[in-house]
């Protein structure tokens, strides 16, 4: 059992002692021991009475932050702001931003908060950003960016062969957009979120702790599973969650008719990610790039696999701060060399959404549509086991479209209903079961190898 808290009389006596002989240790004890409304009121009165010169004195610094937090917890934002503005340290600025928000001075709070994060990125507080209305990825002077490389191929075709070999990173920065997705936008997949937080988010928030355990930020993850279950979304949300740049690469941006160009382009993409960490380098449809060597005897194909192995190993260049995320719907076609020897530190199965996730996806898909609140989403979710996230959104689209068609015919607003979802279910089917059945057949030969059995065990358990 813990020691009993001091009574109000004793607390008041200590306050009087502090007034006669100020001591930071004594003030810390007073704040720790104050409990209940009377205790909080007494301590707040003491803090309000402290002169400005005391607050700015270096000797008061050891308890200033504790006093500020005490005021924040008590809802005295005015006194918390007074305490926090006595220091320009990033921790104090972050607390001042919270106090200013409590006072309704939101624009000032945002400005102070940004200053704190620029001083020390570890001061990032996702909850405070949501309260302040700061969009994901825009908290710092160099916000997270989604870097789209889709137009790269078109630009390449317009250049001469020599120009293509001399690509500069600036070429890749022509198409930028703020990251707009976080883990809160991803239904379910909590284990995956935790893994990515540990690998790319926390190392930057607790850098010294990770360094003591000789752990570096970054690494590599392979996400596999049925189409439409959130592999791309979870990768993109990582950028918004961590303020990392997100570089998305499609196979056609690497593989083309120009022999030997693919390896050069792959190196450019990795170098761009390394140039400004933290960065997420995302390879969609990874199986197209990393097909088994036995499936193609072409020299270019083998050279690309070798280049990929070299870039992932990071033997020639430092990959610290770069998280490589690859996604595939066909893991059985990937060259085993990329799966062994720690090239991918984690291989994660992204399953069809569970009941809770299906409920959220369906609810989000009809949010704001006339009649959405009356739809029995729970009942529909229970009927959609095996549906991917894409399947569920398509189902909601059928129901919404049916309601719109009725509204156009009648001239009046028609609500979306549970019955419309039931009609949609008759015209749709889950896509994940067919993929799982196919995966079990194609992965079966690999079961003789205990390494691959462990790697793909979730498919056989599902």
C-alpha positions in Angstrom: 0.0 0.0 0.0 1.2 3.5 -0.7 1.7 6.1 2.0 -1.3 8.2 3.0 -1.5 11.7 1.6 -1.0 14.6 4.0 -4.0 16.3 5.4 -5.1 19.9 4.5 -3.7 21.3 7.7 -0.2 19.9 7.1 -0.3 21.0 3.5 -1.1 24.6 4.6 1.7 24.5 7.2 4.2 23.5 4.5 2.9 26.3 2.3 3.6 28.8 5.1 7.1 27.4 5.6 7.7 27.8 1.8 6.6 31.5 2.0 9.1 32.1 4.7 12.0 30.2 3.2 11.5 29.3 -0.5 12.9 25.9 -1.6 12.3 24.2 -4.9 12.4 20.8 -3.2 9.7 21.9 -0.7 7.6 23.3 -3.5 7.9 20.0 -5.4 6.7 18.1 -2.3 3.8 20.5 -1.8 2.6 20.0 -5.4 3.0 16.2 -5.2 1.0 15.9 -2.0 -1.8 18.3 -2.8 -5.0 16.4 -3.3 -8.7 17.3 -3.7 -10.2 20.6 -4.6 -9.0 22.4 -1.4 -5.4 21.2 -1.9 -5.3 22.3 -5.5 -6.8 25.7 -4.7 -4.2 26.2 -1.9 -1.3 25.4 -4.2 -2.7 27.5 -7.1 -2.9 30.4 -4.7 0.7 30.0 -3.8 1.8 29.8 -7.4 -0.2 32.9 -8.3 1.5 34.8 -5.5 5.0 34.1 -6.8 6.6 37.3 -8.2 7.8 37.4 -11.9 11.5 37.6 -10.9 11.1 34.2 -9.1 9.6 32.6 -12.2 12.4 33.7 -14.4 15.1 32.9 -11.9 17.4 30.0 -12.8 17.0 28.6 -9.3 13.2 28.1 -10.0 13.8 26.2 -13.2 13.8 22.7 -11.6 10.2 23.0 -10.5 8.8 25.4 -13.2 7.8 22.6 -15.5 6.1 20.7 -12.7 4.3 23.8 -11.6 3.1 24.5 -15.2 1.8 20.9 -15.5 0.1 21.2 -12.1 -1.8 24.3 -13.4 -2.7 22.6 -16.7 -4.1 19.6 -14.8 -6.1 22.0 -12.6 -7.4 23.9 -15.6 -5.7 27.2 -14.7 -4.5 27.9 -18.2 -3.7 31.6 -17.4 -1.2 30.7 -14.7 0.2 27.8 -16.7 0.9 30.2 -19.6 2.5 32.7 -17.2 4.9 30.0 -15.9 5.7 28.5 -19.3 6.5 31.9 -21.0 9.4 32.4 -18.5 11.4 29.9 -20.5 12.2 29.4 -24.2 13.1 25.7 -23.9 11.1 23.5 -26.3 9.5 21.5 -23.4 8.2 24.8 -21.9 7.0 26.1 -25.3 5.0 23.0 -25.9 3.3 23.4 -22.5 2.7 27.1 -23.2 1.0 26.1 -26.5 -1.3 23.8 -24.5 -2.1 26.7 -22.1 -2.8 29.1 -24.9 -5.1 26.6 -26.5 -7.0 26.4 -23.2 -7.3 30.2 -23.2 -8.8 30.2 -26.7 -5.7 31.8 -28.3 -5.3 29.1 -30.9 -3.2 30.9 -33.5 -0.7 31.9 -30.8 -0.7 28.3 -29.6 0.0 26.9 -33.1 2.9 29.3 -33.6 4.5 28.5 -30.2 4.0 24.8 -30.8 5.7 24.9 -34.2 8.6 26.7 -32.6 8.9 23.9 -30.0 8.9 21.2 -32.6 11.5 22.9 -34.8 13.7 23.2 -31.7 13.2 19.6 -30.8 11.2 17.1 -32.9 10.7 15.0 -29.8 8.2 17.6 -28.6 5.7 16.4 -31.2 2.3 15.6 -29.6 -0.3 14.1 -31.9 -3.1 14.7 -29.5 -2.3 18.4 -29.1 -2.0 18.7 -32.9 -5.5 17.4 -33.3 -6.8 19.8 -30.7 -5.0 22.7 -32.5 -6.3 21.6 -35.9 -2.8 21.1 -37.3 -2.9 18.8 -40.3 -0.8 15.7 -40.1 2.6 16.3 -41.5 2.5 20.1 -41.2 3.8 20.6 -37.7 7.4 21.4 -38.7 9.1 23.8 -41.0 9.7 20.9 -43.3 6.4 19.0 -43.3 5.9 15.4 -44.3 5.3 15.1 -48.0 3.7 12.6 -50.2 6.1 12.4 -53.2 4.3 11.1 -56.2 6.6 9.5 -58.8 3.8 8.5 -61.2 4.7 11.2 -63.7 8.3 10.1 -63.7 7.8 7.7 -66.7 6.2 10.4 -68.8 9.0 12.8 -68.1 11.5 10.1 -68.8 10.1 9.5 -72.3 10.5 13.2 -73.1 14.2 13.1 -72.2 17.2 11.8 -74.2 18.9 8.7 -73.0 21.8 10.7 -71.6 19.5 13.0 -69.6 17.8 9.9 -68.1 21.1 8.7 -66.8 21.8 12.1 -65.2 18.6 12.3 -63.2 18.8 14.7 -60.2 16.7 14.4 -57.0 15.0 17.7 -57.9 13.3 15.9 -60.7 11.5 13.7 -58.2 10.2 16.7 -56.2 8.0 18.2 -58.8 4.8 16.5 -57.5 4.3 17.2 -53.8 1.3 17.1 -51.5 0.9 17.2 -47.8 0.4 13.9 -46.0 -3.2 13.7 -45.1 -3.6 10.3 -43.5 -2.7 8.9 -40.1 -3.1 5.6 -38.3 -6.4 6.9 -36.9 -7.7 6.7 -40.5 -6.8 3.0 -40.7 -9.5 0.6 -39.4 -7.9 -2.2 -37.3 -4.4 -3.5 -38.0 -3.3 -2.5 -34.5 -0.3 -4.9 -34.5 1.0 -3.5 -37.8 0.6 0.1 -36.5 2.5 -0.8 -33.3 5.3 -2.4 -35.4 5.7 0.7 -37.6 5.6 3.1 -34.6 8.4 1.2 -33.1 10.5 1.2 -36.2 10.0 4.7 -37.7 8.1 6.9 -35.2 9.6 6.2 -31.7 13.3 6.2 -32.8 12.9 9.9 -33.6 11.0 10.7 -30.4 13.4 8.7 -28.1 16.6 8.7 -30.1 19.0 8.5 -27.2 17.2 5.5 -25.8 17.3 3.6 -29.1 21.0 4.5 -29.5 21.8 3.0 -26.1 20.4 -0.3 -27.3 22.2 0.1 -30.7 19.0 0.3 -32.6 18.7 2.6 -35.6 15.5 4.1 -37.1 14.3 2.7 -40.3 14.5 -0.8 -41.6 12.3 -2.8 -44.0 8.8 -4.3 -43.9 7.1 -6.6 -46.4 3.3 -6.4 -46.3 1.3 -9.1 -48.0 -2.3 -10.2 -48.2 -5.4 -10.0 -50.3 -6.0 -7.0 -52.5 -7.8 -4.0 -51.0 -7.1 -4.8 -47.4 -5.1 -1.7 -46.5 -1.4 -2.3 -47.4 -1.0 1.0 -49.3 -3.1 2.9 -46.8 -1.0 1.7 -43.8 2.2 2.7 -45.6 0.9 6.1 -46.5 -0.5 6.6 -42.9 3.0 6.0 -41.6 4.2 9.2 -43.3 1.4 11.3 -41.7 2.0 9.7 -38.3 5.8 10.3 -38.3 6.3 13.4 -40.4 8.4 11.2 -42.7 8.5 11.9 -46.4 6.6 9.2 -48.3 8.0 8.2 -51.7 5.7 5.9 -53.6 7.2 3.8 -56.4 5.2 1.8 -58.9 6.9 -1.0 -60.9 6.4 0.8 -64.2 8.6 3.6 -62.9 11.5 1.2 -62.7 11.1 -1.4 -65.4 11.0 -0.3 -69.0 12.4 -1.1 -72.4 15.8 0.6 -71.8 18.2 -2.1 -70.7 20.3 -1.3 -67.6 18.2 1.8 -66.8 16.2 0.1 -64.1 19.1 -0.3 -61.6 20.1 3.3 -62.1 16.5 4.5 -61.4 16.2 2.2 -58.4 19.4 3.8 -57.0 18.0 7.3 -57.6 14.9 6.5 -55.6 16.9 5.0 -52.6 19.3 8.0 -52.7 16.3 10.4 -52.6 15.0 8.7 -49.5 18.4 8.8 -47.9 18.9 12.4 -48.7 16.4 13.7 -46.1 15.4 11.1 -43.4 13.0 10.1 -42.0 11.6 8.8 -45.2 9.3 5.9 -46.2 10.2 4.3 -49.6 7.1 2.4 -50.6 7.1 -0.2 -53.4 3.7 -1.2 -54.5 3.1 -4.5 -56.4 6.5 -5.5 -55.2 6.3 -9.0 -56.8 6.6 -7.4 -60.3 10.0 -6.1 -59.4 11.2 -9.0 -57.2 10.0 -12.0 -59.1 11.9 -15.3 -58.6 15.1 -15.6 -60.5 14.0 -19.0 -61.8 10.9 -17.4 -63.3 13.0 -15.3 -65.6 16.3 -16.1 -67.1 16.8 -12.6 -68.4 20.0 -10.9 -67.4 18.1 -7.5 -66.7 15.8 -9.3 -64.3 18.7 -10.9 -62.3 20.6 -7.6 -62.3 17.6 -5.7 -60.8 17.2 -8.3 -58.0 20.9 -8.0 -57.3 20.6 -4.2 -57.2 17.7 -4.4 -54.8 19.6 -6.7 -52.5 22.5 -4.3 -52.5 20.3 -1.3 -51.7 18.4 -3.1 -48.9 21.6 -4.3 -47.3 22.9 -0.8 -47.1 26.5 -2.0 -47.3 27.6 0.9 -49.6 25.2 3.6 -48.3 23.7 4.4 -45.0 20.0 3.5 -44.8 19.5 4.9 -41.3 16.2 6.7 -41.1 14.8 5.1 -44.2 11.9 2.7 -43.8 11.5 0.5 -46.9 7.9 -0.8 -47.1 7.0 -3.2 -49.9 3.5 -4.5 -50.6 2.4 -7.5 -52.6 -0.6 -9.6 -53.4 1.6 -12.5 -54.6 4.3 -13.3 -52.0 4.9 -16.7 -53.5 6.4 -15.1 -56.6 9.1 -13.1 -54.7 12.7 -14.2 -55.0 13.6 -16.1 -51.8 16.9 -14.1 -51.6 14.9 -11.0 -50.7 13.1 -12.8 -47.9 16.1 -14.5 -46.2 19.0 -13.1 -44.3 17.1 -10.2 -42.8 16.7 -8.3 -46.0 13.1 -7.7 -44.8 13.2 -7.5 -41.0 9.5 -8.2 -40.7 7.0 -9.9 -43.1 3.5 -8.9 -42.0 0.2 -10.5 -43.2 -2.5 -7.9 -43.8 -5.7 -9.9 -43.4 -9.3 -9.0 -44.4 -10.8 -6.5 -41.8 -12.3 -8.0 -38.7 -15.8 -7.2 -37.5 -14.8 -4.0 -35.7 -12.8 -2.8 -38.7 -15.6 -3.7 -41.1 -18.1 -1.7 -39.0 -15.8 1.4 -39.0 -15.2 1.1 -42.8 -18.9 0.9 -43.6 -19.7 3.7 -41.2 -17.1 6.0 -42.7 -18.3 5.1 -46.2 -21.8 6.4 -45.6 -21.0 9.2 -43.1 -23.0 12.3 -44.1 -25.2 10.5 -46.6 -28.9 11.1 -45.9 -30.2 8.5 -43.5 -26.8 7.1 -42.6 -27.5 7.2 -38.8 -30.4 4.8 -39.2 -28.5 2.1 -41.1 -27.9 -1.0 -39.1 -24.2 -1.0 -39.8 -23.5 -3.7 -37.2 -25.8 -6.2 -38.9 -24.3 -5.5 -42.3 -20.8 -5.8 -40.9 -21.6 -9.3 -39.5 -22.8 -10.4 -43.0 -19.6 -9.3 -44.7 -16.9 -11.6 -43.3 -14.2 -12.0 -45.9 -14.9 -8.7 -47.6 -11.8 -6.6 -48.1 -11.9 -2.9 -47.3 -12.3 -2.1 -51.0 -15.2 -4.6 -51.2 -16.9 -2.9 -48.3 -16.5 0.6 -49.8 -17.9 -0.8 -53.1 -20.8 -2.2 -51.3 -21.5 1.1 -49.6 -21.2 2.7 -53.0 -23.9 0.5 -54.4 -26.3 1.4 -51.5 -25.5 5.1 -51.9 -26.0 5.0 -55.6 -29.3 3.2 -55.3 -30.6 5.9 -52.9 -29.4 8.6 -55.3 -31.2 7.0 -58.2 -34.4 6.9 -56.3 -33.9 10.6 -55.2 -33.4 11.6 -58.8 -36.5 9.8 -60.0 -38.7 11.2 -57.2 -37.3 14.6 -56.9 -37.0 14.3 -53.1 -34.1 13.3 -50.8 -34.1 9.5 -50.3 -32.2 8.1 -47.3 -29.8 5.2 -47.6 -31.2 2.2 -45.7 -30.2 -1.2 -44.4 -32.5 -2.7 -47.0 -30.5 -1.1 -49.8 -27.3 -2.7 -48.3 -29.1 -6.0 -48.3 -29.9 -5.6 -52.0 -26.3 -4.7 -52.6 -25.1 -7.9 -50.8 -27.0 -9.9 -53.4 -25.0 -8.3 -56.2 -21.6 -8.5 -54.5 -19.3 -11.2 -53.0 -16.2 -11.1 -50.8 -12.9 -11.2 -52.7 -10.6 -12.3 -49.9 -11.6 -16.0 -49.6 -10.6 -16.7 -53.2 -7.2 -15.1 -52.6 -6.7 -17.1 -49.4 -7.6 -20.3 -51.2 -5.2 -19.6 -54.0 -2.4 -18.5 -51.6 -2.7 -21.8 -49.6 -2.3 -23.8 -52.8 0.7 -21.8 -54.1 2.4 -21.5 -50.8 2.0 -25.2 -50.0 5.3 -26.2 -51.7 7.2 -23.8 -49.4 6.0 -25.6 -46.3 8.9 -28.0 -46.5 11.1 -25.1 -45.5 10.6 -24.1 -41.9 11.7 -20.5 -42.6 8.9 -20.0 -45.1 6.4 -22.0 -43.0 6.9 -19.5 -40.2 6.8 -16.6 -42.7 3.5 -17.5 -44.2 1.8 -19.3 -41.3 -0.9 -16.6 -40.9 -2.3 -17.5 -44.3 -2.9 -21.1 -43.2 -4.3 -20.1 -39.8 -6.8 -17.6 -41.3 
